[in-house]
Amino acid sequence: MKKQNNQSIKAHLIRSAVYVLLLVAVCVIPFALAQRTATSRSITPASSHNLNPETAPASSEAAQGQPIVSSGAIGVPSGVPPYPKEPQVVLYDQYDNASAIGTLSSTFSDFPGFNADLADDFVVPTGETWNVQSIDADGAYLIGAGPAASFNVFFYADNAGLPGAQVYSAMNQSFSVVGTTFSVTLPSMAILTEGTYWVEIQANMTFLPEGVWIWTDRTVQSNQGAAWQNPGGLFGFCQTWTLKTTCIPVAGGPDQVFRLNGTIGGGTPTPTATGSPSATATATPSGTQSPTATPSATPSTTASPTATPSATPTATGSPSATPTATPSGTPSATATPSGTPFACVRGQGYWKNHPDAWPVTELQLGNVTYTQEQLLAILHEPVRGNGLLILAHQLIAAKLNIAAGADPSCIQETIAAADALIGDRVVPPVGDGYLAPREAAPLAGILGRFNEGDMCAPACGANPSPTTTPLARRERPNPAQRPR
């Protein structure tokens, strides 16, 4: 018994010593970098709390032995990364005003209690849908020389000025490094409609011997500023999301240096659909019914599926909502197929802004049938963290594309799954239905890919030279006009 107790005590002491080692290592990040000479740059001066070991007062946090999660000088960023290849554009840009300080954003396989999350916010403008395909972030390895095993990328909805519900995640992704820019290409697009979001890029590492990864701070604040948390609690503060400058006063600035790349959905290509030859149209089982078609908006191909997901499509999600104009269990469709079997597809932004081009005047989402007026209200309703709206926007567009003659063969199961997930919920503003974004995001992402022409139907006006002013402006952004 005594031998077992001694072994337990010994194991506990060894474990405690390792934790102390990690704590000390993090505390002395600024001192480990004391030999580096920060090169002069034309950036806003960092805070007086940079903890440069040559200038920091003896009463600083590092001198008092408290954990420091913000680094000393990490060298000069290697400049703005190259512009993404077409058809991608820069969706959001904070690659400016880099600080000489960075903030911890890593997970540790050997010390998970020190895992740190760091996220920064951005805004998708009204009327736009962003299809984020990659992220560039300026950063550096500290204590060890790396490399990280992989990176995680998360997107969160906004929750009163802090990261809220997670709406997208890509775990354990490969990455590339050019200079101090770490780039991650997402395995599937993060489809974000208008609103405020938070993005996190996080390195997966083994502290011994790889060290930590620091995301470069930005001295200028855009929107709310970055937020940080240590869920494991071993740093002793900020176990939940807190604004970075409140949580870490020694940080080199309120924001992070990063850039989002991708495409903009909801463009306005030529209004005439040009179908691509393909096999005969297939009805969408348990996914979409095609209610009455409007005679003035029928394109050259309007083959419409007629399957219905439920025998009782009457709304039950909200007692006050009456979204069903035709409460019968089998809404019929008036299909007018012509010579071209399949049409191209358009994003939800197009359908929102071109009601005269709709091939139908009713659609069923889940078990509820909506009129065109109600569907337009849904498309214009801001998401505000409601996954039901995220999913409904893409589902409406997918069903309109299919009703207009687009090939549904690759999307039938996804549409059926989306209708099943929605069920009796009535979509705002018609009702007050709700889904957590994490529940809706996977299906919405697939539907978004279909609507943008990345699956079995081509996008309308695919590969044209850009003609619209907003897209042309985004192809070569002026650094002086980047978001602040």
C-alpha positions in Angstrom: 0.0 0.0 0.0 2.8 2.4 0.9 4.6 1.6 -2.4 1.4 2.4 -4.4 0.9 5.7 -2.5 4.5 6.7 -3.1 4.1 6.0 -6.8 0.9 8.0 -6.9 2.6 10.9 -5.2 5.5 10.7 -7.5 3.3 10.7 -10.6 1.4 13.7 -9.2 4.6 15.6 -8.6 5.9 14.8 -12.2 2.6 16.0 -13.7 2.6 19.2 -11.5 6.2 19.9 -12.6 5.3 19.6 -16.3 2.4 22.0 -15.8 4.7 24.5 -14.0 7.1 24.1 -16.9 4.4 25.0 -19.4 3.3 27.9 -17.3 6.8 29.3 -16.9 7.4 28.9 -20.7 4.3 30.9 -21.5 5.2 33.5 -18.9 8.6 34.1 -20.4 7.6 34.3 -24.1 8.6 38.0 -24.2 12.0 37.1 -22.6 12.7 34.2 -25.0 12.3 36.7 -27.8 14.6 39.3 -26.2 17.3 38.6 -28.7 15.1 39.6 -31.7 15.4 43.1 -32.9 12.0 44.4 -34.0 12.4 46.1 -37.4 10.9 49.6 -37.7 7.6 49.7 -39.6 5.0 52.3 -40.4 2.3 51.0 -38.1 0.4 52.4 -35.2 2.5 52.1 -32.1 1.6 49.2 -29.9 0.5 49.6 -26.3 2.9 50.5 -23.6 2.2 47.0 -22.1 4.2 45.2 -24.8 6.4 43.7 -22.1 9.6 44.2 -24.1 12.1 42.8 -21.5 14.4 45.7 -22.0 11.8 48.3 -21.2 9.1 46.5 -19.1 8.9 47.8 -15.5 9.7 45.4 -12.7 6.0 45.4 -11.7 4.8 44.0 -15.0 2.7 40.9 -15.2 5.7 38.9 -16.4 7.9 40.0 -13.6 5.1 39.0 -11.1 5.0 35.5 -12.6 1.5 35.6 -13.9 0.6 33.8 -17.2 1.1 35.8 -20.3 -0.7 34.7 -23.5 0.5 37.6 -25.6 4.0 37.5 -27.1 6.8 40.0 -27.3 8.1 41.2 -30.7 7.5 38.4 -33.3 9.3 40.0 -36.2 8.0 41.8 -39.3 5.1 40.2 -41.2 6.2 39.4 -44.7 3.5 41.6 -46.4 0.0 41.1 -47.8 -0.5 37.7 -49.4 -1.1 37.4 -53.1 -4.5 38.1 -54.5 -6.6 34.9 -54.7 -7.1 33.2 -58.1 -10.3 33.9 -60.0 -13.2 33.5 -59.6 -12.3 34.1 -55.9 -12.2 37.6 -54.5 -11.1 39.1 -51.2 -14.3 39.1 -49.2 -12.9 40.8 -46.0 -9.5 42.3 -45.4 -7.7 43.1 -42.1 -4.2 42.6 -43.5 -2.9 45.9 -42.3 -1.7 47.8 -39.2 0.1 44.7 -37.9 1.4 44.9 -34.4 4.8 43.5 -33.1 2.7 41.4 -30.7 0.7 38.2 -31.2 -1.9 36.3 -29.1 -2.1 32.6 -28.4 -4.5 30.6 -30.6 -3.6 26.9 -30.2 -4.6 23.6 -28.9 -2.1 21.2 -27.2 -2.3 17.4 -27.4 0.0 17.2 -24.3 -1.5 20.1 -22.3 -5.2 20.5 -23.3 -6.0 22.6 -20.2 -4.0 25.4 -21.9 -6.0 25.3 -25.2 -6.9 28.9 -26.3 -9.5 30.2 -28.7 -9.1 33.5 -30.4 -11.7 34.9 -32.8 -12.3 38.2 -34.6 -15.5 39.6 -36.0 -16.6 40.9 -39.4 -19.8 41.9 -41.2 -21.4 40.4 -44.4 -23.1 43.4 -46.0 -26.9 43.6 -46.5 -28.1 41.7 -49.5 -24.9 39.7 -49.9 -24.0 36.0 -49.4 -20.4 35.1 -48.9 -19.0 31.7 -49.9 -15.8 31.7 -47.9 -13.3 29.3 -49.4 -10.0 30.1 -47.6 -8.5 32.2 -44.8 -5.1 33.9 -44.6 -3.8 34.8 -41.2 -0.5 36.3 -40.1 1.3 34.5 -37.3 4.4 32.9 -35.9 5.6 29.9 -33.9 7.1 30.7 -30.4 9.0 28.7 -27.8 9.4 25.9 -30.3 9.9 26.0 -34.1 6.7 24.2 -35.0 5.3 23.1 -37.2 1.7 22.8 -36.2 0.1 19.4 -37.0 -2.9 21.1 -38.6 -5.3 24.0 -38.2 -8.9 24.4 -37.2 -11.2 27.1 -38.7 -14.5 28.0 -37.0 -17.2 30.6 -37.9 -19.6 31.8 -35.1 -22.8 33.8 -35.2 -22.7 37.0 -33.2 -24.1 37.0 -29.6 -24.3 40.5 -28.2 -20.8 41.4 -29.3 -19.1 38.1 -28.6 -18.9 34.8 -30.5 -22.1 32.9 -30.2 -23.4 29.7 -31.8 -20.9 27.9 -34.1 -22.2 27.9 -37.7 -19.2 26.3 -39.4 -16.2 24.2 -38.5 -13.3 22.6 -40.4 -11.1 20.5 -38.1 -7.5 19.3 -38.6 -7.0 21.0 -42.0 -3.7 21.1 -43.9 -2.2 24.5 -44.4 0.5 26.4 -46.3 3.0 29.0 -45.1 4.5 31.8 -47.1 6.6 34.1 -45.0 4.5 34.8 -41.9 1.1 34.1 -43.7 -0.6 30.9 -42.8 -3.3 29.9 -45.3 -6.0 27.3 -44.9 -8.3 26.2 -47.8 -11.7 25.1 -46.4 -12.9 21.6 -47.4 -16.3 23.0 -48.2 -17.5 26.6 -48.5 -18.7 28.5 -45.4 -21.8 30.1 -46.7 -22.7 33.2 -44.7 -25.6 35.5 -45.4 -25.8 39.1 -44.3 -25.0 39.8 -40.6 -22.1 39.8 -38.1 -19.9 36.8 -37.7 -16.7 35.7 -35.9 -13.9 33.7 -37.4 -11.3 31.6 -35.5 -8.1 30.0 -36.9 -6.4 27.7 -34.4 -3.2 25.6 -34.6 -3.2 22.0 -33.4 0.2 21.4 -31.7 2.2 19.4 -29.2 3.8 21.9 -26.9 6.8 19.8 -26.3 8.6 20.2 -28.6 6.6 22.3 -31.2 5.8 25.2 -29.0 2.8 27.5 -29.6 1.3 29.4 -32.5 0.6 33.1 -32.1 -1.9 35.1 -34.3 -0.6 38.5 -35.0 -2.4 41.4 -33.3 -3.7 44.4 -35.3 -3.4 47.8 -33.8 -6.6 49.2 -35.4 -10.1 48.1 -34.3 -12.8 47.1 -36.7 -16.3 46.3 -35.3 -16.1 44.8 -31.8 -12.5 43.7 -31.7 -11.2 40.2 -31.1 -12.3 37.9 -28.3 -10.3 35.2 -26.4 -11.0 32.3 -24.1 -9.2 29.4 -22.2 -12.0 26.8 -21.8 -9.7 24.5 -19.8 -9.0 27.2 -17.2 -5.4 26.5 -16.5 -4.4 30.0 -17.3 -6.6 31.1 -14.5 -8.7 33.7 -16.3 -11.2 34.1 -19.2 -12.6 30.5 -19.4 -15.4 31.9 -21.6 -15.4 34.4 -24.5 -14.2 37.8 -23.4 -13.0 40.8 -25.5 -9.3 40.3 -25.9 -8.2 43.7 -24.7 -10.2 43.2 -21.5 -8.9 39.7 -21.0 -5.3 40.3 -22.0 -4.3 43.9 -21.4 -0.8 43.2 -22.8 -2.1 42.4 -26.2 -0.6 44.4 -29.1 -4.0 45.7 -30.4 -7.7 45.0 -30.4 -7.9 43.0 -33.6 -6.1 40.2 -35.5 -4.5 40.3 -39.0 -6.4 38.1 -41.4 -8.2 38.0 -44.7 -11.2 35.9 -46.0 -11.3 34.8 -49.7 -14.1 33.3 -51.7 -17.0 34.3 -54.0 -20.1 36.4 -53.6 -23.4 34.7 -54.0 -26.6 36.4 -55.2 -25.0 38.1 -58.2 -27.1 39.4 -61.1 -26.1 37.5 -64.2 -28.1 37.7 -67.4 -31.8 37.0 -66.5 -32.3 34.5 -69.3 -31.5 30.9 -68.3 -29.4 28.9 -70.7 -29.8 25.3 -70.0 -27.1 22.7 -70.5 -28.0 19.5 -72.3 -28.5 16.6 -69.9 -30.6 13.6 -69.2 -34.3 13.8 -68.5 -35.5 15.7 -65.5 -36.1 13.7 -62.3 -38.8 14.5 -59.7 -37.5 15.3 -56.2 -38.7 12.6 -53.9 -39.9 13.8 -50.5 -38.2 17.1 -51.1 -40.1 19.6 -53.2 -43.6 20.1 -54.5 -44.0 22.5 -57.3 -47.0 24.7 -56.8 -48.7 26.7 -59.5 -46.3 28.3 -62.0 -46.6 32.0 -62.9 -47.2 32.3 -66.6 -45.2 35.5 -67.0 -42.0 34.1 -65.4 -41.6 30.7 -66.9 -38.1 30.3 -68.5 -37.6 28.1 -71.5 -37.4 25.1 -69.2 -39.8 24.6 -66.3 -39.9 20.9 -65.6 -41.3 20.7 -62.1 -41.2 17.8 -59.7 -44.4 16.9 -58.0 -43.5 14.8 -55.0 -44.7 16.0 -51.6 -42.9 15.4 -48.3 -45.9 15.2 -46.1 -49.6 14.4 -46.3 -50.4 17.2 -43.9 -48.5 20.3 -44.9 -50.5 22.6 -42.7 -48.3 24.9 -40.5 -48.1 23.8 -36.8 -44.9 25.5 -35.8 -46.5 28.8 -34.7 -50.0 29.3 -33.6 -50.2 32.8 -35.0 -48.8 32.1 -38.4 -51.0 31.0 -41.4 -48.4 30.5 -44.1 -50.3 27.9 -46.1 -52.4 29.3 -48.9 -53.4 25.8 -50.2 -53.8 23.4 -47.2 -54.3 20.3 -49.3 -51.8 17.5 -48.8 -50.8 17.3 -52.5 -50.2 20.8 -54.0 -50.1 20.3 -57.8 -47.7 21.8 -60.2 -48.2 23.2 -63.7 -45.1 22.1 -65.6 -44.3 23.5 -69.0 -41.1 21.6 -70.1 -39.7 22.6 -73.4 -36.9 21.4 -75.6 -33.9 22.1 -73.2 -34.1 19.6 -70.4 -32.1 21.4 -67.7 -31.4 25.0 -66.9 -28.6 26.7 -65.0 -28.8 27.7 -61.4 -28.8 31.0 -59.6 -28.0 32.0 -56.0 -30.6 32.9 -53.4 -29.7 36.6 -53.8 -30.9 36.5 -57.4 -34.2 35.0 -56.5 -34.7 37.4 -53.7 -34.3 40.4 -56.0 -36.0 39.0 -59.1 -39.5 37.8 -58.1 -40.7 38.3 -61.6 -38.4 35.5 -62.7 -39.9 32.9 -60.3 -41.2 29.8 -62.1 -43.7 29.1 -59.3 -45.8 31.1 -56.9 -45.7 28.7 -53.9 -43.2 26.5 -52.3 -43.2 24.0 -49.5 -40.5 24.2 -46.8 -40.7 21.2 -44.4 -44.4 20.6 -43.9 -45.6 24.1 -44.6 -46.6 25.7 -47.9 -45.7 29.4 -48.4 -46.9 32.0 -50.9 -44.5 33.9 -53.0 -45.0 37.0 -50.9 -44.2 35.0 -47.7 -41.1 33.4 -49.4 -39.8 36.8 -50.4 -40.3 38.0 -46.8 -38.2 35.0 -45.6 -35.5 35.7 -48.1 -35.3 39.4 -46.9 -35.3 38.4 -43.3 -31.8 38.8 -41.6 -30.4 35.5 -40.3 -29.4 36.9 -36.8 -28.0 33.5 -35.7 -31.1 31.5 -36.7 -30.1 28.3 -38.5 -33.6 27.9 -39.8 -33.3 31.0 -41.9 -29.8 30.0 -43.1 -31.3 26.7 -44.3 -34.5 28.2 -45.7 -32.7 30.8 -47.8 -30.7 28.1 -49.6 -33.6 25.7 -49.8 -35.9 28.2 -51.4 -33.2 29.0 -54.0 -32.6 25.3 -54.7 -36.3 24.5 -55.2 -36.7 27.5 -57.5 -33.7 26.4 -59.5 -35.2 22.9 -59.8 -38.6 24.3 -60.7 -37.0 26.4 -63.4 -35.6 23.2 -64.9 -32.2 22.6 -63.2 -30.9 19.1 -62.8 -31.9 17.9 -59.3 -30.2 14.5 -59.4 -27.4 15.4 -57.1 -29.4 17.3 -54.5 -32.6 15.2 -54.0 -31.4 13.6 -50.8 -30.2 16.9 -49.3 -33.5 18.6 -50.1 -35.4 15.7 -48.5 -33.2 15.9 -45.4 -33.6 19.7 -45.2 -37.4 19.4 -45.4 -37.3 16.7 -42.7 -35.2 18.9 -40.4 -37.5 21.9 -40.9 -40.6 19.7 -40.3 -43.5 21.8 -38.8 -41.3 24.8 -37.9 -42.6 28.0 -39.5 -39.8 30.2 -40.9 -39.5 33.8 -39.7 -40.9 36.3 -40.3 -44.0 34.3 -41.1 -43.6 32.3 -37.9 -41.1 32.0 -35.0 -39.4 28.7 -35.8 -35.7 28.2 -34.9 -32.8 25.9 -35.5 -29.4 26.0 -34.1 -26.9 27.1 -36.8 -24.8 24.1 -36.2 -27.8 21.8 -37.1 -28.6 23.7 -40.3 -25.1 24.6 -41.6 -24.1 21.2 -43.2 -27.3 21.0 -45.3 -27.3 24.7 -46.1 -23.7 24.4 -47.3 -24.5 21.6 -49.7 -27.5 23.5 -51.0 -25.4 26.6 -51.4 -22.9 24.7 -53.5 -25.7 23.5 -55.7 -27.1 27.0 -56.1 -23.7 28.4 -57.0 -23.3 25.8 -59.8 -20.6 23.7 -58.1 -22.6 20.4 -58.4 -24.8 18.8 -61.0 -26.1 22.0 -62.7 -24.0 24.9 -64.1 -24.3 28.4 -62.8 -26.0 30.9 -65.0 -23.5 32.9 -66.9 -20.6 30.7 -65.7 -17.1 32.1 -66.3 -18.2 35.5 -67.7 -16.0 38.5 -67.5 -17.2 40.5 -64.5 -19.6 43.3 -65.5 -21.3 44.5 -62.3 -19.8 47.3 -60.4 -19.7 45.6 -56.9 -17.8 42.5 -58.2 -15.4 44.6 -60.3 -14.6 46.7 -57.3 -13.8 43.6 -55.2 -11.5 42.0 -57.7 -8.7 44.5 -57.0 -9.5 46.2 -53.7 -7.8 49.5 -52.9 -5.9 49.0 -49.6 -6.9 52.5 -48.5 -10.6 51.4 -48.7 -10.3 48.2 -46.6 -12.9 47.9 -43.8 -12.0 49.6 -40.6 
